[in-house]
């Protein structure tokens, strides 16, 4: 066991044991590997400062235990063992994304190049076979690709083929455009996103769902479905649905999915508010234009501040960051309305700079309070 400078026991290490709790996702496995690296660095500091004294036998047992744990994690998940591995992983993600875009563009231009030479029946068969073939390839790669990068690339191409399939079949058979295509695209993107743990496809699904819900809300308000953007309030139902989804359906097995739901929900909430705060004539509310604008300006400040408080309370950093950003945007646009015409430009930007400093002081104070109130984990 470890011995402190005063000889009190801290931890007993059994090198015969592997990973204490089997991680369920790659993110959890990577977090465990990162914890081991942090532990090694902190232990080195403690030994250098004389806080902990370890014998050669204890160091050997710790190294064996950590090597065994990392080996088990590496066999079960595609983890990065060091900083160089994380850098290479980022490069692989970029390469996978760019490759998916290139393959999708290749499919699109291939269809465009030879489309006019084919009969309608052949066109329909090719579209269906392309969508089915890419889906089959994605499923095949998922069973064999431990890293997941090739699977994600194939999934993005499969989604592009499915979107092209629905769009082109509508053109071939002269089908009236409908918002139901958005629902089909969203369902397919959600299927691939959860099957392949791909946040980019989840983002595409959320965009499609938001557009579909806004289109249906616009139709209820008397608009043609393609004109749903003329009434920004059509996006509010989708914002509410996306925000509560991770509360109702836990996303523990998919790292980053809950954060993505909340981020898109805030975008669907604050962007319409920002538009209505300056163009109140497009609102459903039957008030005067200036009244609507003032109402949404106040709501922008209040709701973004409340969202910052909620994010701090629930420890949702994406909510805090997004809400803080929109609070600053609402504040700066209001400053522009008030003082751009009457103040010298140097004084106007000085006010903006002083406001930014005030925001830094306030956020630092909130961070220090949150740090003092954070629960402390009991010692093992």
C-alpha positions as CSV (number, residue, x, y, z in Angstrom):
1,X,0.0,0.0,0.0
2,X,1.1,3.6,-0.4
3,X,2.6,5.4,2.6
4,X,2.3,9.1,3.2
5,X,5.1,11.1,4.8
6,X,3.6,10.4,8.2
7,X,3.1,6.7,7.5
8,X,-0.7,6.5,7.1
9,X,-2.0,4.0,4.5
10,X,-3.7,5.4,1.4
11,X,-4.2,2.7,-1.2
12,X,-3.7,-1.0,-1.6
13,X,-2.8,-2.2,-5.1
14,X,-3.4,-5.7,-6.3
15,X,-1.7,-6.2,-9.7
16,X,-3.7,-9.4,-10.3
17,X,-6.9,-7.4,-10.8
18,X,-7.7,-5.7,-14.1
19,X,-10.3,-3.1,-14.8
20,X,-12.5,-2.7,-11.7
21,X,-15.6,-1.7,-13.5
22,X,-16.0,-2.7,-17.1
23,X,-16.7,0.4,-19.2
24,X,-19.8,0.4,-21.4
25,X,-18.6,2.8,-24.0
26,X,-15.4,3.9,-25.7
27,X,-15.7,7.3,-24.0
28,X,-15.7,5.6,-20.6
29,X,-12.8,3.5,-21.6
30,X,-10.9,6.5,-22.8
31,X,-11.6,8.4,-19.6
32,X,-10.2,5.4,-17.6
33,X,-7.0,5.5,-19.7
34,X,-6.7,9.3,-19.3
35,X,-7.2,8.8,-15.5
36,X,-4.3,6.4,-15.4
37,X,-2.0,8.9,-17.2
38,X,-3.1,11.7,-14.8
39,X,-2.4,9.4,-11.9
40,X,1.1,8.7,-13.1
41,X,1.9,12.4,-13.4
42,X,0.5,13.3,-10.1
43,X,2.2,10.4,-8.4
44,X,5.5,11.6,-9.8
45,X,4.9,15.0,-8.3
46,X,3.9,13.6,-4.9
47,X,7.1,11.5,-4.8
48,X,9.2,14.5,-5.9
49,X,7.6,16.7,-3.1
50,X,8.1,13.9,-0.5
51,X,4.4,13.4,0.1
52,X,4.5,9.7,-0.9
53,X,7.3,7.2,-0.6
54,X,7.1,4.0,-2.7
55,X,9.3,1.0,-2.7
56,X,10.6,-0.5,-5.9
57,X,8.2,-3.4,-5.4
58,X,5.2,-1.1,-5.0
59,X,6.1,0.8,-8.2
60,X,6.4,-2.5,-10.1
61,X,3.0,-3.7,-8.9
62,X,1.4,-0.4,-9.9
63,X,2.9,-0.5,-13.3
64,X,1.8,-4.0,-13.8
65,X,-1.7,-3.2,-12.7
66,X,-1.9,-0.2,-15.0
67,X,-0.4,-2.0,-18.0
68,X,-2.9,-4.8,-17.5
69,X,-5.8,-2.3,-17.2
70,X,-4.7,-0.5,-20.4
71,X,-4.3,-3.7,-22.2
72,X,-7.8,-4.8,-21.4
73,X,-9.2,-1.4,-22.4
74,X,-7.2,-1.5,-25.7
75,X,-8.5,-5.0,-26.5
76,X,-12.1,-4.0,-25.8
77,X,-12.1,-0.4,-27.2
78,X,-10.0,1.7,-29.6
79,X,-8.5,4.0,-27.0
80,X,-5.6,6.5,-27.2
81,X,-2.9,5.7,-24.7
82,X,-1.0,8.9,-25.0
83,X,-1.0,12.5,-26.4
84,X,0.4,11.3,-29.7
85,X,-2.5,8.8,-30.0
86,X,-5.0,11.5,-29.4
87,X,-3.4,13.8,-32.0
88,X,-3.6,11.0,-34.5
89,X,-7.2,10.3,-33.6
90,X,-8.1,13.9,-34.4
91,X,-6.4,13.5,-37.8
92,X,-8.3,10.3,-38.4
93,X,-11.6,12.0,-37.6
94,X,-10.8,14.8,-40.0
95,X,-9.8,12.3,-42.7
96,X,-12.9,10.3,-42.2
97,X,-15.1,13.3,-42.5
98,X,-13.4,14.7,-45.6
99,X,-13.4,11.2,-47.1
100,X,-17.2,10.9,-46.5
101,X,-17.8,14.3,-48.1
102,X,-15.6,13.3,-51.1
103,X,-17.4,10.0,-51.6
104,X,-20.8,11.6,-51.3
105,X,-19.9,14.2,-53.8
106,X,-18.5,11.5,-56.1
107,X,-21.9,9.6,-56.0
108,X,-23.8,12.8,-56.7
109,X,-21.7,13.8,-59.7
110,X,-21.7,10.3,-61.0
111,X,-25.5,10.2,-61.0
112,X,-25.6,13.7,-62.6
113,X,-23.1,12.7,-65.3
114,X,-25.0,9.6,-66.6
115,X,-28.6,10.3,-65.3
116,X,-30.0,11.5,-68.6
117,X,-28.7,8.4,-70.4
118,X,-30.9,6.0,-68.4
119,X,-34.5,5.0,-68.5
120,X,-36.8,5.9,-65.6
121,X,-36.9,2.2,-64.4
122,X,-33.1,1.9,-64.5
123,X,-32.8,5.2,-62.5
124,X,-35.1,3.9,-59.8
125,X,-33.3,0.6,-59.5
126,X,-29.9,2.3,-59.3
127,X,-31.1,4.7,-56.6
128,X,-32.5,1.9,-54.5
129,X,-29.5,-0.4,-55.0
130,X,-27.1,2.4,-54.1
131,X,-29.0,3.1,-50.8
132,X,-29.2,-0.6,-50.0
133,X,-25.6,-1.3,-50.9
134,X,-24.1,1.5,-48.8
135,X,-26.3,0.4,-45.8
136,X,-25.1,-3.2,-46.2
137,X,-21.5,-2.0,-46.4
138,X,-22.0,0.1,-43.2
139,X,-23.4,-2.9,-41.3
140,X,-20.6,-5.2,-42.6
141,X,-17.9,-2.7,-41.5
142,X,-19.4,-2.2,-38.1
143,X,-18.8,-5.8,-37.3
144,X,-15.2,-5.7,-38.4
145,X,-14.0,-2.2,-37.8
146,X,-12.8,-1.9,-34.2
147,X,-11.8,1.8,-34.6
148,X,-15.2,2.8,-36.1
149,X,-13.7,5.4,-38.5
150,X,-14.4,3.4,-41.6
151,X,-17.9,2.5,-40.4
152,X,-18.6,6.2,-39.8
153,X,-17.4,7.1,-43.2
154,X,-19.6,4.4,-44.8
155,X,-22.6,5.6,-42.7
156,X,-22.2,9.2,-43.9
157,X,-22.1,8.0,-47.5
158,X,-25.1,5.8,-46.8
159,X,-27.1,8.8,-45.5
160,X,-26.1,10.8,-48.6
161,X,-27.3,8.0,-50.9
162,X,-30.6,7.8,-49.0
163,X,-31.2,11.5,-49.3
164,X,-30.4,11.4,-53.0
165,X,-32.6,8.4,-53.4
166,X,-35.7,10.1,-51.9
167,X,-35.0,13.4,-53.7
168,X,-34.4,11.8,-57.2
169,X,-37.3,9.4,-56.9
170,X,-39.6,12.4,-56.3
171,X,-38.3,14.0,-59.4
172,X,-38.5,10.8,-61.5
173,X,-42.1,10.2,-60.7
174,X,-43.1,13.8,-60.4
175,X,-44.2,13.6,-56.8
176,X,-45.2,16.9,-55.1
177,X,-42.5,18.0,-52.6
178,X,-43.6,17.2,-49.1
179,X,-42.2,17.8,-45.6
180,X,-42.6,14.0,-45.0
181,X,-39.2,13.6,-46.7
182,X,-37.6,15.4,-43.8
183,X,-39.1,12.9,-41.4
184,X,-37.7,10.0,-43.5
185,X,-34.3,11.5,-43.6
186,X,-34.4,12.2,-39.9
187,X,-35.4,8.6,-39.1
188,X,-32.6,7.2,-41.3
189,X,-30.0,9.5,-39.8
190,X,-31.1,8.7,-36.3
191,X,-30.8,4.9,-37.1
192,X,-27.3,5.3,-38.4
193,X,-26.3,7.7,-35.7
194,X,-27.2,5.4,-32.8
195,X,-26.0,2.3,-34.6
196,X,-22.6,3.8,-35.5
197,X,-22.3,6.3,-32.6
198,X,-21.9,9.2,-35.0
199,X,-22.7,12.6,-33.7
200,X,-22.5,14.3,-37.1
201,X,-25.5,12.2,-38.3
202,X,-27.3,12.9,-35.1
203,X,-26.9,16.6,-35.9
204,X,-28.2,16.0,-39.4
205,X,-31.2,14.2,-37.9
206,X,-31.9,17.0,-35.4
207,X,-31.8,19.6,-38.3
208,X,-34.3,17.5,-40.3
209,X,-36.6,17.0,-37.2
210,X,-36.5,20.7,-36.4
211,X,-37.4,21.6,-40.0
212,X,-40.2,19.1,-40.1
213,X,-41.7,20.2,-36.8
214,X,-41.4,23.9,-37.8
215,X,-43.0,23.1,-41.2
216,X,-46.0,21.4,-39.5
217,X,-46.3,24.3,-37.0
218,X,-46.3,26.7,-40.0
219,X,-49.0,24.7,-41.7
220,X,-51.2,25.0,-38.6
221,X,-50.6,28.7,-38.8
222,X,-51.7,28.8,-42.4
223,X,-48.3,28.8,-44.2
224,X,-47.1,26.6,-47.0
225,X,-44.7,24.1,-45.5
226,X,-41.7,25.5,-47.4
227,X,-42.4,29.0,-45.9
228,X,-42.0,27.8,-42.3
229,X,-39.0,30.1,-41.8
230,X,-41.1,33.2,-42.2
231,X,-42.4,32.7,-38.7
232,X,-39.5,32.1,-36.3
233,X,-41.8,30.9,-33.5
234,X,-42.4,27.7,-35.5
235,X,-39.1,26.5,-34.1
236,X,-40.1,26.6,-30.5
237,X,-41.8,23.2,-30.3
238,X,-38.8,21.5,-31.8
239,X,-36.5,23.3,-29.3
240,X,-38.6,22.1,-26.4
241,X,-38.7,18.5,-27.7
242,X,-34.9,18.4,-28.2
243,X,-34.2,19.7,-24.8
244,X,-36.4,17.2,-22.9
245,X,-35.4,14.2,-25.0
246,X,-32.1,13.4,-23.1
247,X,-34.1,13.8,-19.8
248,X,-36.7,11.3,-20.9
249,X,-34.4,8.9,-22.8
250,X,-30.9,8.7,-21.2
251,X,-28.0,8.9,-23.6
252,X,-25.3,7.2,-21.3
253,X,-24.2,4.8,-24.0
254,X,-23.6,7.5,-26.6
255,X,-21.0,10.1,-25.5
256,X,-21.9,13.6,-26.6
257,X,-25.4,12.9,-27.7
258,X,-27.2,14.5,-24.7
259,X,-25.0,17.6,-25.1
260,X,-25.8,17.8,-28.8
261,X,-29.6,17.6,-28.1
262,X,-29.3,20.5,-25.6
263,X,-27.1,22.6,-27.9
264,X,-29.4,22.3,-30.8
265,X,-32.4,23.0,-28.5
266,X,-30.8,26.2,-27.4
267,X,-30.0,27.2,-31.0
268,X,-33.6,26.6,-32.0
269,X,-34.7,28.7,-29.0
270,X,-32.4,31.7,-29.1
271,X,-31.9,32.3,-32.8
272,X,-35.7,32.9,-33.3
273,X,-35.7,35.1,-30.3
274,X,-32.8,37.1,-31.7
275,X,-34.6,37.5,-35.0
276,X,-37.9,38.5,-33.4
277,X,-36.1,41.0,-31.1
278,X,-35.3,43.0,-34.2
279,X,-38.1,42.1,-36.7
280,X,-41.2,41.8,-34.6
281,X,-43.5,42.0,-37.7
282,X,-42.9,38.3,-38.4
283,X,-44.3,37.2,-35.1
284,X,-47.6,35.4,-34.5
285,X,-48.3,37.8,-31.6
286,X,-50.9,40.4,-32.4
287,X,-49.2,43.2,-30.7
288,X,-47.5,46.3,-32.3
289,X,-44.2,45.6,-33.9
290,X,-42.2,47.6,-31.4
291,X,-44.0,45.9,-28.5
292,X,-43.1,42.4,-29.9
293,X,-39.5,43.5,-30.3
294,X,-39.2,44.8,-26.8
295,X,-40.9,41.7,-25.4
296,X,-38.4,39.4,-27.2
297,X,-35.4,41.5,-26.2
298,X,-36.4,41.1,-22.5
299,X,-37.1,37.4,-23.0
300,X,-33.7,37.0,-24.6
301,X,-32.0,38.4,-21.6
302,X,-34.1,36.5,-19.0
303,X,-34.2,33.1,-20.7
304,X,-30.4,33.1,-21.5
305,X,-29.6,34.1,-17.9
306,X,-31.9,31.4,-16.6
307,X,-30.3,28.9,-18.9
308,X,-26.9,29.8,-17.6
309,X,-28.1,29.3,-14.1
310,X,-29.6,25.9,-15.0
311,X,-26.5,24.8,-16.8
312,X,-24.4,25.7,-13.8
313,X,-26.8,23.8,-11.5
314,X,-26.9,20.7,-13.6
315,X,-23.3,20.8,-14.7
316,X,-24.1,21.2,-18.4
317,X,-21.1,23.1,-19.8
318,X,-22.6,23.2,-23.3
319,X,-25.7,25.0,-21.9
320,X,-23.6,27.5,-20.0
321,X,-21.4,28.3,-23.0
322,X,-24.2,28.6,-25.5
323,X,-26.5,30.6,-23.2
324,X,-23.6,32.9,-22.2
325,X,-22.8,33.5,-25.8
326,X,-26.4,34.5,-26.7
327,X,-26.7,36.7,-23.6
328,X,-23.6,38.6,-24.8
329,X,-25.1,38.8,-28.3
330,X,-28.4,40.1,-27.0
331,X,-26.5,42.6,-24.9
332,X,-24.2,43.8,-27.7
333,X,-27.1,44.2,-30.2
334,X,-29.0,46.3,-27.6
335,X,-25.9,48.4,-27.1
336,X,-25.8,48.9,-30.9
337,X,-29.4,50.1,-30.9
338,X,-28.8,52.5,-28.0
339,X,-25.5,54.1,-28.7
340,X,-24.1,53.4,-32.2
341,X,-25.5,56.6,-33.7
342,X,-24.9,58.9,-30.7
343,X,-21.5,57.8,-29.3
344,X,-18.1,58.2,-31.0
345,X,-16.9,54.9,-32.3
346,X,-13.9,54.8,-29.9
347,X,-16.3,55.3,-26.9
348,X,-18.7,52.7,-28.2
349,X,-16.1,50.0,-28.4
350,X,-14.7,51.1,-25.1
351,X,-18.1,50.4,-23.6
352,X,-18.1,47.0,-25.2
353,X,-14.7,46.2,-23.8
354,X,-15.6,47.3,-20.3
355,X,-18.7,45.2,-20.6
356,X,-16.6,42.2,-21.6
357,X,-14.4,42.8,-18.5
358,X,-17.4,42.9,-16.3
359,X,-18.7,39.7,-17.7
360,X,-15.3,38.1,-17.0
361,X,-15.4,39.2,-13.4
362,X,-18.9,37.9,-13.0
363,X,-18.2,34.5,-14.6
364,X,-15.0,34.1,-12.6
365,X,-17.0,34.8,-9.4
366,X,-19.6,32.2,-10.5
367,X,-16.9,29.7,-11.2
368,X,-15.3,30.2,-7.8
369,X,-18.7,29.8,-6.0
370,X,-19.4,26.7,-8.1
371,X,-16.0,25.3,-7.1
372,X,-16.6,25.8,-3.4
373,X,-20.0,24.2,-3.6
374,X,-19.0,21.3,-5.7
375,X,-19.4,17.9,-3.9
376,X,-16.2,16.3,-2.8
377,X,-15.8,12.6,-3.5
378,X,-15.0,10.6,-0.3
379,X,-11.6,9.0,-0.2
380,X,-11.4,5.4,-1.4
